[in-house]
Amino acid sequence: PLAARFDCAASTTVTIVGAHAYRLQAVACDMPLLLVPLQGRKGLRHGDVQLDCGAGDFLLVHRALQFDVENTPDRDGPYRALALAFPWHVVELARSLLGPHAGAGSEPAHAASISVGALEAIVMPLRAYLEADAQDPLMTDYLALGLLVALARLGHRAFLMAHDPSTAAR
């Protein structure tokens, strides 16, 4: 199963497990977030946008956002997913690194706040990140940066326009 392919030592990653379907409303996320369903399905709604994905896909929340989420287990086991938050200092590093390589007009002014993609395209950098020693924050940031670069190269670039919300906004 997909869940067996990922072990997690990274400190900014959480494993979500649910035996029953459930919904959460107005979930506040204050930094870019990668959601990877390992078993079951994840639905995410922000305004008029409704996205759904399962094992083999990922959802990327590109900026600070409030959304509704629904997690549904498969018939043969619980819902399981990874949630990986990208600290703003790593997003800024990605912006600095990728900025000179971005073509003019590469992102529309209304770029999506959430995108969906195929997990297979990021398996290698994701695995490297997840296997990082949580006691080595420099290496963890380096591998998170590599994951953001891989996502950007696949077209998931809207996080590059996002900014850390103010204390008042949080």
GISULVEN-V173021 format. One record per backbone hydrogen bond with DSSP energy under -0.5 kcal/mol. CO is the residue of the C=O (numbers start at 1). NH is the residue of the N-H. If there is no record, write none. Layout:
co->CO nh->NH
co->CO nh->NH
This chain:
co->1 nh->4
co->2 nh->5
co->3 nh->6
co->7 nh->9
co->10 nh->13
co->12 nh->85
co->14 nh->16
co->14 nh->83
co->16 nh->81
co->18 nh->79
co->22 nh->71
co->24 nh->69
co->27 nh->29
co->27 nh->67
co->29 nh->65
co->32 nh->86
co->33 nh->35
co->33 nh->61
co->34 nh->84
co->35 nh->37
co->35 nh->59
co->36 nh->82
co->37 nh->56
co->38 nh->3
co->39 nh->80
co->40 nh->55
co->41 nh->72
co->42 nh->53
co->43 nh->70
co->44 nh->51
co->45 nh->68
co->46 nh->49
co->48 nh->50
co->49 nh->46
co->51 nh->44
co->53 nh->42
co->54 nh->57
co->56 nh->119
co->56 nh->120
co->58 nh->117
co->59 nh->35
co->59 nh->61
co->60 nh->62
co->60 nh->115
co->61 nh->33
co->65 nh->29
co->67 nh->27
co->68 nh->45
co->69 nh->24
co->70 nh->43
co->71 nh->22
co->72 nh->41
co->74 nh->77
co->79 nh->18
co->80 nh->38
co->80 nh->39
co->81 nh->16
co->82 nh->36
co->83 nh->14
co->83 nh->85
co->84 nh->34
co->85 nh->87
co->87 nh->90
co->87 nh->91
co->88 nh->92
co->89 nh->93
co->90 nh->94
co->91 nh->95
co->92 nh->96
co->93 nh->97
co->94 nh->98
co->95 nh->99
co->96 nh->100
co->98 nh->101
co->98 nh->102
co->99 nh->102
co->103 nh->106
co->108 nh->111
co->113 nh->62
co->113 nh->63
co->115 nh->60
co->117 nh->58
co->118 nh->121
co->119 nh->122
co->120 nh->123
co->122 nh->126
co->123 nh->127
co->124 nh->128
co->125 nh->129
co->126 nh->130
co->127 nh->131
co->129 nh->132
co->130 nh->9
co->130 nh->10
co->132 nh->134
co->133 nh->136
co->135 nh->137
co->136 nh->140
co->137 nh->141
co->138 nh->142
co->139 nh->143
co->140 nh->144
co->141 nh->145
co->142 nh->146
co->143 nh->147
co->144 nh->148
co->145 nh->149
co->146 nh->150
co->147 nh->151
co->148 nh->152
co->149 nh->153
co->150 nh->154
co->151 nh->154
co->151 nh->156
co->152 nh->155
co->155 nh->157
co->157 nh->160
co->158 nh->161
co->159 nh->162
co->166 nh->170
